[in-house]
């Protein structure tokens, strides 16, 4: 028991040293804005994924005819709904980034919506021919330009307000009117700047950004980066820090971009097996807690320590829906010298195996998103376009979790049994 007490003390000291830098990183305002904006736009991606899924039911993907022939007539109409959701994702991102920025800095949200959307439109469109505009930049290809342009526009807007570069109205004017006039001059300067960049200087920032970022974005989707991300995510969780929330500002835009690329490629006729990306939001969720939480709960169910079974039974329902906080904080896994290591290793190994299996063609890449509380077996099946092997990936991740936790949990169980026996001896 003394050794474990020393280990716990060392873990607590390490946690204290990490709290300050982790706290600063977690509270970075740009990352918080990115996290909140993509959480807000995620329902659009999920709904668009559902339209794409229903559209596939009426299409002949296997050469044996549509899965549901009665849906054939609706496929085209469902594709329209898909196009108005996922293929316009950059427009939705404009609004959510602007609103998240305004919420962070306590700015007028109505003005933020207008500034965000108008900035991106002026930056992407330089001509209207036959009453038509080119909307190709409104898809995932323009998403990163949307983020940068709206963030820059909102930063300038806030600068103008701080420096009183605005039209001030008397206090008797209603707030809605006052806010509109207050944003008039900053909005004019912002729109003039972006119009000049696109229409006068003829600089297509979407093409420039995509040509510069494409190698970086494509290189980020690899087996080693994904494995490292899984380890880093659960390293943070093992110290009681929400790893998904902390790293979300960096990785949610990338995961969304990769998912949208897959969905657009599939909608354009690319075979599922040839979709460009493996690392997506649903792929991430298929392996994380199925290994790090389910594997531990398996051992809790058969533990000889009574309260282990209680914790396992209490944590299992939420863990089945990928909510692991009850397990992390109640057992606890957090700062537990016995369980921290497998909590980090299990999803890293499961992520490596799942990525390798997809890369080698043993399972389809994911291209359909679902709500984050979707049980992983269902998510594995649906997100891969109905590939039953997606369920196998989930089960393999669960098995990896069981194997990784086994030696660590047995040591932890023996330690807890000794504590119980020592307490019973004292009481007797």
C-alpha positions as CSV (number, residue, x, y, z in Angstrom):
1,X,0.0,0.0,0.0
2,X,2.9,2.3,0.7
3,X,4.2,1.9,-2.9
4,X,0.8,2.9,-4.3
5,X,0.6,5.8,-1.9
6,X,3.9,7.1,-3.2
7,X,2.8,6.5,-6.8
8,X,-0.4,8.4,-6.2
9,X,1.5,11.3,-4.6
10,X,3.8,11.4,-7.6
11,X,0.8,11.5,-10.0
12,X,-0.8,14.3,-8.1
13,X,2.5,16.3,-8.1
14,X,2.8,15.7,-11.9
15,X,-0.9,16.7,-12.3
16,X,-0.2,20.0,-10.4
17,X,2.7,20.8,-12.7
18,X,0.6,20.1,-15.8
19,X,-2.5,22.0,-14.7
20,X,-1.2,25.5,-15.4
21,X,0.1,24.9,-19.0
22,X,-2.8,22.6,-19.8
23,X,-5.2,25.2,-18.5
24,X,-3.7,28.0,-20.6
25,X,-3.9,25.7,-23.7
26,X,-7.5,24.8,-22.9
27,X,-8.5,28.4,-22.5
28,X,-7.0,29.7,-25.7
29,X,-9.7,31.8,-27.1
30,X,-9.1,30.8,-30.8
31,X,-9.4,27.1,-29.9
32,X,-12.5,27.7,-27.8
33,X,-14.1,29.6,-30.7
34,X,-13.2,26.8,-33.1
35,X,-14.5,24.1,-30.8
36,X,-17.8,25.9,-30.1
37,X,-18.4,26.8,-33.8
38,X,-17.9,23.3,-35.0
39,X,-20.0,21.9,-32.3
40,X,-22.8,24.2,-33.5
41,X,-22.4,23.2,-37.1
42,X,-22.1,19.5,-36.4
43,X,-25.9,18.9,-36.6
44,X,-25.9,20.2,-40.1
45,X,-23.2,17.6,-41.0
46,X,-25.1,14.9,-39.3
47,X,-28.4,15.8,-41.0
48,X,-26.6,16.1,-44.4
49,X,-25.1,12.6,-43.7
50,X,-28.6,11.2,-43.1
51,X,-29.8,12.6,-46.4
52,X,-26.8,11.1,-48.2
53,X,-27.5,7.7,-46.4
54,X,-31.2,7.7,-47.5
55,X,-30.2,8.6,-51.0
56,X,-27.9,5.6,-51.2
57,X,-30.8,3.3,-50.4
58,X,-32.3,4.0,-53.8
59,X,-29.1,3.7,-55.7
60,X,-27.5,0.7,-57.4
61,X,-24.2,0.5,-55.5
62,X,-23.5,-3.2,-55.8
63,X,-24.6,-3.9,-59.4
64,X,-27.6,-6.0,-58.0
65,X,-30.1,-3.1,-58.1
66,X,-31.1,-0.6,-55.4
67,X,-31.3,-1.8,-51.8
68,X,-34.8,-0.3,-51.6
69,X,-36.2,0.1,-55.1
70,X,-39.1,2.3,-53.9
71,X,-36.5,4.9,-52.9
72,X,-35.1,5.3,-56.4
73,X,-37.4,8.1,-57.3
74,X,-36.4,10.0,-54.2
75,X,-32.7,9.7,-54.5
76,X,-32.3,12.8,-56.6
77,X,-34.5,14.9,-54.3
78,X,-32.5,13.6,-51.3
79,X,-29.3,14.7,-53.1
80,X,-30.7,18.2,-53.2
81,X,-31.1,18.3,-49.5
82,X,-27.6,16.9,-49.1
83,X,-26.3,19.6,-51.3
84,X,-28.0,22.3,-49.3
85,X,-26.5,21.0,-46.1
86,X,-23.0,19.5,-46.4
87,X,-22.2,21.2,-49.8
88,X,-22.9,24.6,-48.2
89,X,-20.9,23.9,-45.1
90,X,-18.6,26.9,-45.4
91,X,-21.6,29.2,-45.2
92,X,-22.8,27.6,-42.0
93,X,-19.3,27.8,-40.6
94,X,-19.2,31.6,-41.4
95,X,-22.3,32.1,-39.1
96,X,-21.2,29.8,-36.3
97,X,-17.6,31.2,-36.1
98,X,-19.0,34.8,-36.1
99,X,-21.4,34.0,-33.4
100,X,-18.9,32.0,-31.3
101,X,-16.5,35.0,-31.6
102,X,-19.2,37.4,-30.5
103,X,-20.1,35.2,-27.6
104,X,-16.5,35.0,-26.5
105,X,-15.9,38.8,-26.6
106,X,-19.5,39.9,-25.6
107,X,-20.2,41.5,-29.0
108,X,-23.5,42.1,-30.8
109,X,-24.5,38.7,-32.3
110,X,-26.7,40.1,-35.0
111,X,-23.8,42.2,-36.3
112,X,-21.5,39.2,-36.0
113,X,-23.8,37.0,-38.3
114,X,-23.9,39.7,-41.0
115,X,-20.1,40.5,-40.8
116,X,-19.2,36.8,-40.9
117,X,-21.4,35.9,-43.9
118,X,-20.8,39.1,-45.9
119,X,-17.0,38.8,-45.5
120,X,-16.9,35.3,-46.9
121,X,-19.2,36.1,-49.8
122,X,-17.3,39.1,-50.9
123,X,-14.0,37.1,-50.6
124,X,-15.4,34.2,-52.8
125,X,-17.4,35.9,-55.5
126,X,-16.1,38.3,-58.0
127,X,-18.7,38.0,-60.8
128,X,-22.4,37.4,-61.5
129,X,-23.1,36.0,-65.0
130,X,-26.6,35.4,-66.2
131,X,-27.8,35.9,-62.7
132,X,-25.7,33.0,-61.5
133,X,-22.8,32.8,-59.1
134,X,-20.2,30.1,-58.6
135,X,-21.0,28.3,-55.3
136,X,-18.1,25.8,-55.4
137,X,-16.4,27.7,-52.6
138,X,-19.4,27.2,-50.3
139,X,-18.5,23.6,-49.8
140,X,-15.8,22.0,-47.7
141,X,-13.2,23.5,-50.1
142,X,-13.9,26.9,-48.7
143,X,-14.2,26.0,-45.0
144,X,-10.8,27.0,-43.9
145,X,-11.0,30.3,-45.8
146,X,-14.3,30.9,-44.1
147,X,-12.7,30.4,-40.7
148,X,-9.8,32.7,-41.4
149,X,-11.8,35.5,-43.1
150,X,-14.5,35.6,-40.4
151,X,-12.0,35.5,-37.6
152,X,-10.0,38.3,-39.2
153,X,-13.2,40.3,-39.9
154,X,-14.5,39.9,-36.3
155,X,-11.1,40.8,-34.9
156,X,-11.1,44.1,-36.9
157,X,-14.7,44.7,-35.9
158,X,-13.7,44.4,-32.2
159,X,-10.7,46.6,-32.8
160,X,-13.0,49.3,-34.2
161,X,-15.3,49.1,-31.2
162,X,-12.4,49.3,-28.8
163,X,-10.9,52.3,-30.6
164,X,-14.4,53.9,-31.1
165,X,-14.1,53.8,-34.9
166,X,-17.9,53.7,-35.2
167,X,-21.0,55.8,-35.5
168,X,-22.4,56.6,-32.0
169,X,-26.1,57.2,-31.6
170,X,-27.8,58.9,-28.7
171,X,-28.7,56.8,-25.7
172,X,-32.4,57.4,-26.5
173,X,-32.1,55.3,-29.7
174,X,-33.4,51.7,-29.3
175,X,-30.5,49.2,-28.8
176,X,-31.2,47.4,-32.1
177,X,-30.9,50.6,-34.1
178,X,-27.9,51.7,-32.1
179,X,-26.1,48.4,-32.7
180,X,-26.8,48.5,-36.4
181,X,-25.3,52.0,-36.8
182,X,-22.4,51.1,-34.5
183,X,-21.4,48.3,-36.9
184,X,-22.0,50.3,-40.1
185,X,-18.6,51.9,-40.4
186,X,-16.6,48.8,-39.4
187,X,-18.7,46.6,-41.7
188,X,-18.1,49.0,-44.6
189,X,-14.3,48.9,-44.1
190,X,-14.4,45.1,-43.8
191,X,-16.5,44.6,-46.9
192,X,-14.4,47.1,-48.9
193,X,-11.2,45.3,-48.0
194,X,-12.5,41.8,-48.9
195,X,-14.1,43.1,-52.1
196,X,-10.8,44.7,-53.1
197,X,-8.9,41.4,-52.5
198,X,-11.3,39.3,-54.6
199,X,-12.7,41.7,-57.2
200,X,-10.0,44.3,-57.7
201,X,-6.9,42.4,-57.1
202,X,-8.5,39.1,-58.4
203,X,-7.0,37.0,-55.6
204,X,-8.8,33.7,-55.1
205,X,-8.0,32.9,-51.5
206,X,-9.9,29.6,-51.7
207,X,-7.6,28.3,-54.4
208,X,-4.5,29.7,-52.7
209,X,-5.4,28.2,-49.3
210,X,-6.3,24.8,-50.8
211,X,-3.1,24.6,-52.8
212,X,-1.0,25.5,-49.7
213,X,-3.0,23.5,-47.1
214,X,-3.8,20.4,-49.1
215,X,-0.4,18.7,-48.6
216,X,-0.6,19.5,-44.9
217,X,-4.2,18.3,-44.5
218,X,-3.6,15.2,-46.5
219,X,-0.4,14.4,-44.6
220,X,-2.2,14.8,-41.3
221,X,-4.5,11.9,-42.0
222,X,-2.0,9.1,-41.4
223,X,-1.8,6.1,-39.1
224,X,1.0,7.5,-36.9
225,X,-0.7,10.9,-36.4
226,X,-4.0,9.2,-35.5
227,X,-2.3,6.8,-33.1
228,X,-0.5,9.7,-31.4
229,X,-3.7,11.7,-31.2
230,X,-5.5,8.8,-29.5
231,X,-2.7,8.5,-26.9
232,X,-2.6,12.3,-26.3
233,X,-6.4,12.5,-26.0
234,X,-6.6,9.8,-23.3
235,X,-3.4,11.1,-21.7
236,X,-5.4,14.3,-20.9
237,X,-8.4,12.3,-19.8
238,X,-6.2,10.3,-17.4
239,X,-5.4,13.6,-15.6
240,X,-9.1,14.6,-15.4
241,X,-8.9,16.9,-18.4
242,X,-11.5,16.6,-21.2
243,X,-9.1,15.6,-24.0
244,X,-11.8,15.8,-26.6
245,X,-12.8,19.3,-25.6
246,X,-9.2,20.5,-25.3
247,X,-8.0,19.1,-28.6
248,X,-11.3,19.7,-30.4
249,X,-10.4,23.2,-31.5
250,X,-7.5,21.8,-33.5
251,X,-8.8,18.5,-34.7
252,X,-12.6,19.0,-35.1
253,X,-12.2,21.2,-38.2
254,X,-9.8,18.6,-39.7
255,X,-12.0,15.7,-39.0
256,X,-15.0,17.6,-40.4
257,X,-13.0,18.4,-43.5
258,X,-12.0,14.8,-44.0
259,X,-15.5,13.5,-43.5
260,X,-16.9,16.1,-45.9
261,X,-14.3,15.2,-48.5
262,X,-15.3,11.5,-48.2
263,X,-19.0,12.3,-48.4
264,X,-18.5,14.6,-51.5
265,X,-16.4,12.0,-53.2
266,X,-19.0,9.3,-52.6
267,X,-21.8,11.6,-53.8
268,X,-19.7,12.2,-57.0
269,X,-19.6,8.5,-57.7
270,X,-16.3,7.4,-56.1
271,X,-16.5,3.8,-54.8
272,X,-16.6,3.6,-51.0
273,X,-13.4,1.6,-50.9
274,X,-11.6,4.5,-52.8
275,X,-12.7,7.4,-50.6
276,X,-9.7,9.7,-49.8
277,X,-9.6,9.7,-46.0
278,X,-9.7,7.3,-43.1
279,X,-9.5,9.6,-40.1
280,X,-13.0,11.1,-39.6
281,X,-15.2,12.0,-36.7
282,X,-17.2,8.7,-36.7
283,X,-14.0,6.7,-37.2
284,X,-12.5,8.4,-34.2
285,X,-15.5,7.5,-32.0
286,X,-15.6,3.9,-33.1
287,X,-12.3,3.1,-31.3
288,X,-11.9,5.5,-28.4
289,X,-14.2,4.4,-25.6
290,X,-14.9,1.0,-27.0
291,X,-11.3,0.2,-25.9
292,X,-10.6,2.6,-23.1
293,X,-14.0,2.3,-21.3
294,X,-15.6,-0.9,-22.4
295,X,-12.4,-2.9,-21.9
296,X,-12.2,-1.7,-18.3
297,X,-15.9,-2.2,-17.6
298,X,-15.5,-5.9,-18.7
299,X,-13.1,-6.4,-15.8
300,X,-15.1,-4.5,-13.4
301,X,-18.1,-6.8,-14.0
302,X,-16.1,-9.9,-13.0
303,X,-13.9,-8.2,-10.3
304,X,-13.7,-9.8,-6.8
305,X,-14.0,-6.3,-5.3
306,X,-17.6,-5.5,-4.6
307,X,-17.6,-1.8,-5.3
308,X,-15.9,-2.5,-8.7
309,X,-19.0,-4.3,-9.9
310,X,-21.2,-1.5,-8.6
311,X,-19.1,1.1,-10.6
312,X,-19.1,-1.1,-13.7
313,X,-22.9,-1.6,-13.6
314,X,-23.4,2.1,-13.0
315,X,-21.0,3.2,-15.7
316,X,-22.0,0.7,-18.4
317,X,-25.2,2.4,-19.8
318,X,-23.5,5.8,-20.4
319,X,-20.3,4.1,-21.7
320,X,-22.4,2.2,-24.2
321,X,-23.4,5.6,-25.6
322,X,-19.7,6.8,-25.6
323,X,-20.1,8.9,-22.4
324,X,-17.2,7.9,-20.2
325,X,-17.1,10.6,-17.6
326,X,-18.9,8.5,-14.9
327,X,-16.2,5.8,-15.2
328,X,-13.3,8.2,-15.5
329,X,-14.2,10.2,-12.4
330,X,-16.0,7.6,-10.2
331,X,-13.6,4.6,-10.1
332,X,-11.5,6.7,-10.7
333,X,-9.4,6.2,-13.7
334,X,-8.1,9.8,-13.4
335,X,-4.7,9.9,-11.5
336,X,-5.0,6.2,-10.8
337,X,-1.4,4.8,-11.2
338,X,-2.8,1.3,-12.1
339,X,-5.3,2.4,-14.8
340,X,-3.8,5.5,-16.4
341,X,-1.4,3.6,-18.6
342,X,-3.9,1.2,-20.1
343,X,-6.4,4.1,-20.5
344,X,-3.8,5.7,-22.8
345,X,-2.5,2.6,-24.5
346,X,-5.8,0.9,-25.3
347,X,-7.2,3.6,-27.7
348,X,-3.8,4.1,-29.2
349,X,-3.4,0.4,-30.1
350,X,-7.1,0.1,-31.1
351,X,-6.7,3.2,-33.3
352,X,-3.6,1.8,-35.0
353,X,-5.3,-1.5,-35.7
354,X,-8.5,0.1,-37.0
355,X,-6.6,2.5,-39.2
356,X,-4.4,-0.3,-40.6
357,X,-7.5,-2.4,-41.3
358,X,-9.1,0.4,-43.2
359,X,-5.9,1.3,-45.1
360,X,-5.6,-2.4,-46.2
361,X,-9.2,-2.5,-47.4
362,X,-10.5,-4.8,-44.7
363,X,-13.3,-2.3,-43.9
364,X,-14.8,0.6,-45.7
365,X,-13.8,4.2,-44.9
366,X,-16.4,6.2,-43.0
367,X,-18.4,8.9,-44.8
368,X,-21.6,9.3,-42.8
369,X,-21.8,11.0,-39.4
370,X,-24.2,10.4,-36.6
371,X,-24.9,12.0,-33.2
372,X,-22.0,11.4,-30.8
373,X,-24.2,9.4,-28.4
374,X,-24.8,6.8,-31.1
375,X,-23.8,3.3,-29.8
376,X,-20.5,2.4,-31.6
377,X,-21.7,-0.8,-33.2
378,X,-24.5,1.1,-34.9
379,X,-22.1,3.9,-35.8
380,X,-19.6,1.4,-37.2
381,X,-22.2,-0.1,-39.5
382,X,-23.9,3.1,-40.7
383,X,-20.9,5.4,-41.0
384,X,-19.2,2.8,-43.4
385,X,-22.2,2.7,-45.7
386,X,-23.7,-0.5,-44.2
387,X,-20.4,-2.5,-44.0
388,X,-20.8,-5.2,-41.3
389,X,-17.0,-5.1,-40.9
390,X,-17.4,-1.7,-39.2
391,X,-19.1,-3.6,-36.4
392,X,-16.1,-6.0,-36.3
393,X,-13.8,-3.0,-35.9
394,X,-15.8,-1.9,-32.8
395,X,-15.6,-5.4,-31.3
396,X,-11.9,-5.7,-32.0
397,X,-11.3,-2.4,-30.3
398,X,-13.3,-3.8,-27.3
399,X,-11.2,-6.9,-27.3
400,X,-8.0,-4.8,-27.4
401,X,-9.2,-2.9,-24.4
402,X,-9.8,-6.1,-22.5
403,X,-6.3,-7.4,-23.3
404,X,-4.5,-4.2,-22.5
405,X,-6.3,-3.7,-19.2
406,X,-5.8,-7.3,-18.0
407,X,-2.4,-7.1,-16.3
408,X,-3.0,-3.6,-14.9
409,X,-6.5,-4.3,-13.6
410,X,-5.3,-7.6,-12.0
411,X,-2.7,-5.7,-10.1
412,X,-5.2,-3.0,-9.1
413,X,-7.7,-5.6,-8.0
414,X,-5.1,-7.3,-5.8
415,X,-4.2,-4.0,-4.2
416,X,-7.9,-3.2,-3.5
417,X,-8.5,-6.6,-2.0
418,X,-5.6,-6.1,0.4
419,X,-7.1,-2.8,1.4
420,X,-10.5,-4.5,2.0
421,X,-8.9,-7.3,4.0
422,X,-6.9,-4.8,6.1
423,X,-10.0,-2.8,6.9
424,X,-11.9,-6.0,7.9
425,X,-9.0,-7.0,10.1
426,X,-9.0,-3.7,11.9
427,X,-12.8,-3.7,12.4
428,X,-12.7,-7.3,13.7
